[in-house]
Amino acid sequence: MRRLIKYLVYLAVLAAIGLVGYAYVGPWFGADFRAPSTEVRKPVVLNAD
């Protein structure tokens, strides 16, 4: 049981390193992480009586 937990911890650490690495290296391979920058305007109707 202890070995299983140890391997799961190693796997979690490797996954975290991989995620951080992908965040840094991803834009070089065409991944775009920026949010869309379009302006959205919607009218707001207030029902004040």
mmCIF file of the N, C-alpha and C atoms, coordinates in Angstrom:
data_MODEL
# 
_entry.id   MODEL 
# 
loop_
_atom_site.group_PDB 
_atom_site.id 
_atom_site.type_symbol 
_atom_site.label_atom_id 
_atom_site.label_alt_id 
_atom_site.label_comp_id 
_atom_site.label_asym_id 
_atom_site.label_entity_id 
_atom_site.label_seq_id 
_atom_site.pdbx_PDB_ins_code 
_atom_site.Cartn_x 
_atom_site.Cartn_y 
_atom_site.Cartn_z 
_atom_site.occupancy 
_atom_site.B_iso_or_equiv 
_atom_site.pdbx_formal_charge 
_atom_site.auth_seq_id 
_atom_site.auth_comp_id 
_atom_site.auth_asym_id 
_atom_site.auth_atom_id 
_atom_site.pdbx_PDB_model_num 
ATOM 1   N N  . MET A 1 1  ? 0.830   -1.192 0.000   1.00 0.00 ? 1  MET A N  1 
ATOM 2   C CA . MET A 1 1  ? 0.000   0.000  0.000   1.00 0.00 ? 1  MET A CA 1 
ATOM 3   C C  . MET A 1 1  ? 0.871   1.251  0.000   1.00 0.00 ? 1  MET A C  1 
ATOM 4   N N  . ARG A 1 2  ? 1.962   1.188  0.747   1.00 0.00 ? 2  ARG A N  1 
ATOM 5   C CA . ARG A 1 2  ? 2.854   2.343  0.821   1.00 0.00 ? 2  ARG A CA 1 
ATOM 6   C C  . ARG A 1 2  ? 3.507   2.616  -0.536  1.00 0.00 ? 2  ARG A C  1 
ATOM 7   N N  . ARG A 1 3  ? 3.839   1.552  -1.279  1.00 0.00 ? 3  ARG A N  1 
ATOM 8   C CA . ARG A 1 3  ? 4.442   1.720  -2.601  1.00 0.00 ? 3  ARG A CA 1 
ATOM 9   C C  . ARG A 1 3  ? 3.464   2.375  -3.564  1.00 0.00 ? 3  ARG A C  1 
ATOM 10  N N  . LEU A 1 4  ? 2.208   1.999  -3.473  1.00 0.00 ? 4  LEU A N  1 
ATOM 11  C CA . LEU A 1 4  ? 1.186   2.583  -4.348  1.00 0.00 ? 4  LEU A CA 1 
ATOM 12  C C  . LEU A 1 4  ? 1.056   4.083  -4.094  1.00 0.00 ? 4  LEU A C  1 
ATOM 13  N N  . ILE A 1 5  ? 1.038   4.477  -2.851  1.00 0.00 ? 5  ILE A N  1 
ATOM 14  C CA . ILE A 1 5  ? 0.934   5.900  -2.510  1.00 0.00 ? 5  ILE A CA 1 
ATOM 15  C C  . ILE A 1 5  ? 2.179   6.643  -2.973  1.00 0.00 ? 5  ILE A C  1 
ATOM 16  N N  . LYS A 1 6  ? 3.334   6.020  -2.827  1.00 0.00 ? 6  LYS A N  1 
ATOM 17  C CA . LYS A 1 6  ? 4.579   6.641  -3.271  1.00 0.00 ? 6  LYS A CA 1 
ATOM 18  C C  . LYS A 1 6  ? 4.549   6.869  -4.782  1.00 0.00 ? 6  LYS A C  1 
ATOM 19  N N  . TYR A 1 7  ? 4.091   5.871  -5.541  1.00 0.00 ? 7  TYR A N  1 
ATOM 20  C CA . TYR A 1 7  ? 4.009   6.027  -6.991  1.00 0.00 ? 7  TYR A CA 1 
ATOM 21  C C  . TYR A 1 7  ? 2.981   7.079  -7.391  1.00 0.00 ? 7  TYR A C  1 
ATOM 22  N N  . LEU A 1 8  ? 1.888   7.176  -6.661  1.00 0.00 ? 8  LEU A N  1 
ATOM 23  C CA . LEU A 1 8  ? 0.892   8.201  -6.953  1.00 0.00 ? 8  LEU A CA 1 
ATOM 24  C C  . LEU A 1 8  ? 1.438   9.602  -6.674  1.00 0.00 ? 8  LEU A C  1 
ATOM 25  N N  . VAL A 1 9  ? 2.230   9.738  -5.632  1.00 0.00 ? 9  VAL A N  1 
ATOM 26  C CA . VAL A 1 9  ? 2.859   11.036 -5.340  1.00 0.00 ? 9  VAL A CA 1 
ATOM 27  C C  . VAL A 1 9  ? 3.851   11.389 -6.445  1.00 0.00 ? 9  VAL A C  1 
ATOM 28  N N  . TYR A 1 10 ? 4.658   10.435 -6.875  1.00 0.00 ? 10 TYR A N  1 
ATOM 29  C CA . TYR A 1 10 ? 5.592   10.680 -7.974  1.00 0.00 ? 10 TYR A CA 1 
ATOM 30  C C  . TYR A 1 10 ? 4.841   11.063 -9.240  1.00 0.00 ? 10 TYR A C  1 
ATOM 31  N N  . LEU A 1 11 ? 3.750   10.384 -9.521  1.00 0.00 ? 11 LEU A N  1 
ATOM 32  C CA . LEU A 1 11 ? 2.958   10.693 -10.709 1.00 0.00 ? 11 LEU A CA 1 
ATOM 33  C C  . LEU A 1 11 ? 2.354   12.089 -10.624 1.00 0.00 ? 11 LEU A C  1 
ATOM 34  N N  . ALA A 1 12 ? 1.898   12.483 -9.456  1.00 0.00 ? 12 ALA A N  1 
ATOM 35  C CA . ALA A 1 12 ? 1.331   13.824 -9.281  1.00 0.00 ? 12 ALA A CA 1 
ATOM 36  C C  . ALA A 1 12 ? 2.401   14.898 -9.464  1.00 0.00 ? 12 ALA A C  1 
ATOM 37  N N  . VAL A 1 13 ? 3.606   14.646 -8.950  1.00 0.00 ? 13 VAL A N  1 
ATOM 38  C CA . VAL A 1 13 ? 4.700   15.611 -9.112  1.00 0.00 ? 13 VAL A CA 1 
ATOM 39  C C  . VAL A 1 13 ? 5.087   15.720 -10.584 1.00 0.00 ? 13 VAL A C  1 
ATOM 40  N N  . LEU A 1 14 ? 5.177   14.601 -11.276 1.00 0.00 ? 14 LEU A N  1 
ATOM 41  C CA . LEU A 1 14 ? 5.505   14.636 -12.701 1.00 0.00 ? 14 LEU A CA 1 
ATOM 42  C C  . LEU A 1 14 ? 4.419   15.329 -13.506 1.00 0.00 ? 14 LEU A C  1 
ATOM 43  N N  . ALA A 1 15 ? 3.162   15.124 -13.147 1.00 0.00 ? 15 ALA A N  1 
ATOM 44  C CA . ALA A 1 15 ? 2.068   15.795 -13.841 1.00 0.00 ? 15 ALA A CA 1 
ATOM 45  C C  . ALA A 1 15 ? 2.125   17.301 -13.620 1.00 0.00 ? 15 ALA A C  1 
ATOM 46  N N  . ALA A 1 16 ? 2.444   17.736 -12.415 1.00 0.00 ? 16 ALA A N  1 
ATOM 47  C CA . ALA A 1 16 ? 2.555   19.165 -12.132 1.00 0.00 ? 16 ALA A CA 1 
ATOM 48  C C  . ALA A 1 16 ? 3.713   19.781 -12.915 1.00 0.00 ? 16 ALA A C  1 
ATOM 49  N N  . ILE A 1 17 ? 4.847   19.087 -12.965 1.00 0.00 ? 17 ILE A N  1 
ATOM 50  C CA . ILE A 1 17 ? 5.988   19.580 -13.739 1.00 0.00 ? 17 ILE A CA 1 
ATOM 51  C C  . ILE A 1 17 ? 5.636   19.636 -15.222 1.00 0.00 ? 17 ILE A C  1 
ATOM 52  N N  . GLY A 1 18 ? 4.938   18.634 -15.710 1.00 0.00 ? 18 GLY A N  1 
ATOM 53  C CA . GLY A 1 18 ? 4.524   18.629 -17.113 1.00 0.00 ? 18 GLY A CA 1 
ATOM 54  C C  . GLY A 1 18 ? 3.565   19.753 -17.439 1.00 0.00 ? 18 GLY A C  1 
ATOM 55  N N  . LEU A 1 19 ? 2.649   20.046 -16.539 1.00 0.00 ? 19 LEU A N  1 
ATOM 56  C CA . LEU A 1 19 ? 1.691   21.131 -16.765 1.00 0.00 ? 19 LEU A CA 1 
ATOM 57  C C  . LEU A 1 19 ? 2.393   22.487 -16.793 1.00 0.00 ? 19 LEU A C  1 
ATOM 58  N N  . VAL A 1 20 ? 3.311   22.703 -15.859 1.00 0.00 ? 20 VAL A N  1 
ATOM 59  C CA . VAL A 1 20 ? 4.067   23.961 -15.848 1.00 0.00 ? 20 VAL A CA 1 
ATOM 60  C C  . VAL A 1 20 ? 4.954   24.052 -17.092 1.00 0.00 ? 20 VAL A C  1 
ATOM 61  N N  . GLY A 1 21 ? 5.561   22.959 -17.464 1.00 0.00 ? 21 GLY A N  1 
ATOM 62  C CA . GLY A 1 21 ? 6.384   22.957 -18.682 1.00 0.00 ? 21 GLY A CA 1 
ATOM 63  C C  . GLY A 1 21 ? 5.558   23.248 -19.922 1.00 0.00 ? 21 GLY A C  1 
ATOM 64  N N  . TYR A 1 22 ? 4.381   22.690 -20.006 1.00 0.00 ? 22 TYR A N  1 
ATOM 65  C CA . TYR A 1 22 ? 3.513   22.953 -21.155 1.00 0.00 ? 22 TYR A CA 1 
ATOM 66  C C  . TYR A 1 22 ? 3.072   24.409 -21.186 1.00 0.00 ? 22 TYR A C  1 
ATOM 67  N N  . ALA A 1 23 ? 2.848   25.003 -20.021 1.00 0.00 ? 23 ALA A N  1 
ATOM 68  C CA . ALA A 1 23 ? 2.454   26.409 -19.972 1.00 0.00 ? 23 ALA A CA 1 
ATOM 69  C C  . ALA A 1 23 ? 3.574   27.304 -20.503 1.00 0.00 ? 23 ALA A C  1 
ATOM 70  N N  . TYR A 1 24 ? 4.831   26.949 -20.252 1.00 0.00 ? 24 TYR A N  1 
ATOM 71  C CA . TYR A 1 24 ? 5.949   27.744 -20.735 1.00 0.00 ? 24 TYR A CA 1 
ATOM 72  C C  . TYR A 1 24 ? 6.305   27.435 -22.185 1.00 0.00 ? 24 TYR A C  1 
ATOM 73  N N  . VAL A 1 25 ? 6.258   26.178 -22.578 1.00 0.00 ? 25 VAL A N  1 
ATOM 74  C CA . VAL A 1 25 ? 6.725   25.774 -23.901 1.00 0.00 ? 25 VAL A CA 1 
ATOM 75  C C  . VAL A 1 25 ? 5.587   25.746 -24.919 1.00 0.00 ? 25 VAL A C  1 
ATOM 76  N N  . GLY A 1 26 ? 4.353   25.690 -24.468 1.00 0.00 ? 26 GLY A N  1 
ATOM 77  C CA . GLY A 1 26 ? 3.205   25.587 -25.365 1.00 0.00 ? 26 GLY A CA 1 
ATOM 78  C C  . GLY A 1 26 ? 3.122   26.650 -26.441 1.00 0.00 ? 26 GLY A C  1 
ATOM 79  N N  . PRO A 1 27 ? 3.349   27.936 -26.123 1.00 0.00 ? 27 PRO A N  1 
ATOM 80  C CA . PRO A 1 27 ? 3.265   28.954 -27.184 1.00 0.00 ? 27 PRO A CA 1 
ATOM 81  C C  . PRO A 1 27 ? 4.273   28.756 -28.316 1.00 0.00 ? 27 PRO A C  1 
ATOM 82  N N  . TRP A 1 28 ? 5.398   28.107 -28.063 1.00 0.00 ? 28 TRP A N  1 
ATOM 83  C CA . TRP A 1 28 ? 6.353   27.846 -29.139 1.00 0.00 ? 28 TRP A CA 1 
ATOM 84  C C  . TRP A 1 28 ? 5.809   26.827 -30.134 1.00 0.00 ? 28 TRP A C  1 
ATOM 85  N N  . PHE A 1 29 ? 4.861   25.997 -29.689 1.00 0.00 ? 29 PHE A N  1 
ATOM 86  C CA . PHE A 1 29 ? 4.290   24.968 -30.552 1.00 0.00 ? 29 PHE A CA 1 
ATOM 87  C C  . PHE A 1 29 ? 2.905   25.330 -31.054 1.00 0.00 ? 29 PHE A C  1 
ATOM 88  N N  . GLY A 1 30 ? 2.498   26.592 -30.891 1.00 0.00 ? 30 GLY A N  1 
ATOM 89  C CA . GLY A 1 30 ? 1.242   27.055 -31.457 1.00 0.00 ? 30 GLY A CA 1 
ATOM 90  C C  . GLY A 1 30 ? 0.070   27.101 -30.501 1.00 0.00 ? 30 GLY A C  1 
ATOM 91  N N  . ALA A 1 31 ? 0.252   26.771 -29.260 1.00 0.00 ? 31 ALA A N  1 
ATOM 92  C CA . ALA A 1 31 ? -0.848  26.849 -28.294 1.00 0.00 ? 31 ALA A CA 1 
ATOM 93  C C  . ALA A 1 31 ? -0.984  28.292 -27.833 1.00 0.00 ? 31 ALA A C  1 
ATOM 94  N N  . ASP A 1 32 ? -2.182  28.838 -27.928 1.00 0.00 ? 32 ASP A N  1 
ATOM 95  C CA . ASP A 1 32 ? -2.423  30.225 -27.543 1.00 0.00 ? 32 ASP A CA 1 
ATOM 96  C C  . ASP A 1 32 ? -3.279  30.229 -26.286 1.00 0.00 ? 32 ASP A C  1 
ATOM 97  N N  . PHE A 1 33 ? -2.732  30.742 -25.196 1.00 0.00 ? 33 PHE A N  1 
ATOM 98  C CA . PHE A 1 33 ? -3.422  30.710 -23.908 1.00 0.00 ? 33 PHE A CA 1 
ATOM 99  C C  . PHE A 1 33 ? -4.074  32.038 -23.560 1.00 0.00 ? 33 PHE A C  1 
ATOM 100 N N  . ARG A 1 34 ? -4.006  33.017 -24.465 1.00 0.00 ? 34 ARG A N  1 
ATOM 101 C CA . ARG A 1 34 ? -4.592  34.322 -24.176 1.00 0.00 ? 34 ARG A CA 1 
ATOM 102 C C  . ARG A 1 34 ? -6.112  34.257 -24.260 1.00 0.00 ? 34 ARG A C  1 
ATOM 103 N N  . ALA A 1 35 ? -6.754  35.061 -23.452 1.00 0.00 ? 35 ALA A N  1 
ATOM 104 C CA . ALA A 1 35 ? -8.213  35.160 -23.488 1.00 0.00 ? 35 ALA A CA 1 
ATOM 105 C C  . ALA A 1 35 ? -8.616  35.973 -24.716 1.00 0.00 ? 35 ALA A C  1 
ATOM 106 N N  . PRO A 1 36 ? -9.782  35.692 -25.291 1.00 0.00 ? 36 PRO A N  1 
ATOM 107 C CA . PRO A 1 36 ? -10.229 36.487 -26.428 1.00 0.00 ? 36 PRO A CA 1 
ATOM 108 C C  . PRO A 1 36 ? -10.423 37.941 -26.011 1.00 0.00 ? 36 PRO A C  1 
ATOM 109 N N  . SER A 1 37 ? -9.970  38.845 -26.847 1.00 0.00 ? 37 SER A N  1 
ATOM 110 C CA . SER A 1 37 ? -10.005 40.257 -26.481 1.00 0.00 ? 37 SER A CA 1 
ATOM 111 C C  . SER A 1 37 ? -11.021 41.031 -27.323 1.00 0.00 ? 37 SER A C  1 
ATOM 112 N N  . THR A 1 38 ? -12.235 40.565 -27.366 1.00 0.00 ? 38 THR A N  1 
ATOM 113 C CA . THR A 1 38 ? -13.280 41.287 -28.068 1.00 0.00 ? 38 THR A CA 1 
ATOM 114 C C  . THR A 1 38 ? -14.176 41.984 -27.048 1.00 0.00 ? 38 THR A C  1 
ATOM 115 N N  . GLU A 1 39 ? -14.622 43.170 -27.424 1.00 0.00 ? 39 GLU A N  1 
ATOM 116 C CA . GLU A 1 39 ? -15.466 43.947 -26.528 1.00 0.00 ? 39 GLU A CA 1 
ATOM 117 C C  . GLU A 1 39 ? -16.915 43.519 -26.698 1.00 0.00 ? 39 GLU A C  1 
ATOM 118 N N  . VAL A 1 40 ? -17.595 43.312 -25.594 1.00 0.00 ? 40 VAL A N  1 
ATOM 119 C CA . VAL A 1 40 ? -19.000 42.896 -25.619 1.00 0.00 ? 40 VAL A CA 1 
ATOM 120 C C  . VAL A 1 40 ? -19.833 43.989 -24.968 1.00 0.00 ? 40 VAL A C  1 
ATOM 121 N N  . ARG A 1 41 ? -20.820 44.485 -25.703 1.00 0.00 ? 41 ARG A N  1 
ATOM 122 C CA . ARG A 1 41 ? -21.716 45.505 -25.157 1.00 0.00 ? 41 ARG A CA 1 
ATOM 123 C C  . ARG A 1 41 ? -23.140 44.976 -25.224 1.00 0.00 ? 41 ARG A C  1 
ATOM 124 N N  . LYS A 1 42 ? -23.818 44.992 -24.081 1.00 0.00 ? 42 LYS A N  1 
ATOM 125 C CA . LYS A 1 42 ? -25.212 44.559 -24.021 1.00 0.00 ? 42 LYS A CA 1 
ATOM 126 C C  . LYS A 1 42 ? -26.003 45.619 -23.279 1.00 0.00 ? 42 LYS A C  1 
ATOM 127 N N  . PRO A 1 43 ? -27.169 45.966 -23.777 1.00 0.00 ? 43 PRO A N  1 
ATOM 128 C CA . PRO A 1 43 ? -27.974 46.959 -23.080 1.00 0.00 ? 43 PRO A CA 1 
ATOM 129 C C  . PRO A 1 43 ? -28.574 46.372 -21.801 1.00 0.00 ? 43 PRO A C  1 
ATOM 130 N N  . VAL A 1 44 ? -28.668 47.217 -20.798 1.00 0.00 ? 44 VAL A N  1 
ATOM 131 C CA . VAL A 1 44 ? -29.213 46.793 -19.519 1.00 0.00 ? 44 VAL A CA 1 
ATOM 132 C C  . VAL A 1 44 ? -30.460 47.623 -19.256 1.00 0.00 ? 44 VAL A C  1 
ATOM 133 N N  . VAL A 1 45 ? -31.572 46.946 -19.006 1.00 0.00 ? 45 VAL A N  1 
ATOM 134 C CA . VAL A 1 45 ? -32.824 47.622 -18.705 1.00 0.00 ? 45 VAL A CA 1 
ATOM 135 C C  . VAL A 1 45 ? -33.078 47.467 -17.213 1.00 0.00 ? 45 VAL A C  1 
ATOM 136 N N  . LEU A 1 46 ? -33.201 48.597 -16.512 1.00 0.00 ? 46 LEU A N  1 
ATOM 137 C CA . LEU A 1 46 ? -33.459 48.583 -15.078 1.00 0.00 ? 46 LEU A CA 1 
ATOM 138 C C  . LEU A 1 46 ? -34.924 48.908 -14.848 1.00 0.00 ? 46 LEU A C  1 
ATOM 139 N N  . ASN A 1 47 ? -35.603 48.065 -14.117 1.00 0.00 ? 47 ASN A N  1 
ATOM 140 C CA . ASN A 1 47 ? -37.005 48.290 -13.789 1.00 0.00 ? 47 ASN A CA 1 
ATOM 141 C C  . ASN A 1 47 ? -37.103 48.965 -12.426 1.00 0.00 ? 47 ASN A C  1 
ATOM 142 N N  . ALA A 1 48 ? -36.886 50.265 -12.408 1.00 0.00 ? 48 ALA A N  1 
ATOM 143 C CA . ALA A 1 48 ? -36.968 51.020 -11.165 1.00 0.00 ? 48 ALA A CA 1 
ATOM 144 C C  . ALA A 1 48 ? -38.334 51.671 -11.070 1.00 0.00 ? 48 ALA A C  1 
ATOM 145 N N  . ASP A 1 49 ? -39.125 51.271 -10.102 1.00 0.00 ? 49 ASP A N  1 
ATOM 146 C CA . ASP A 1 49 ? -40.465 51.860 -9.949  1.00 0.00 ? 49 ASP A CA 1 
ATOM 147 C C  . ASP A 1 49 ? -40.482 52.873 -8.853  1.00 0.00 ? 49 ASP A C  1 
# 
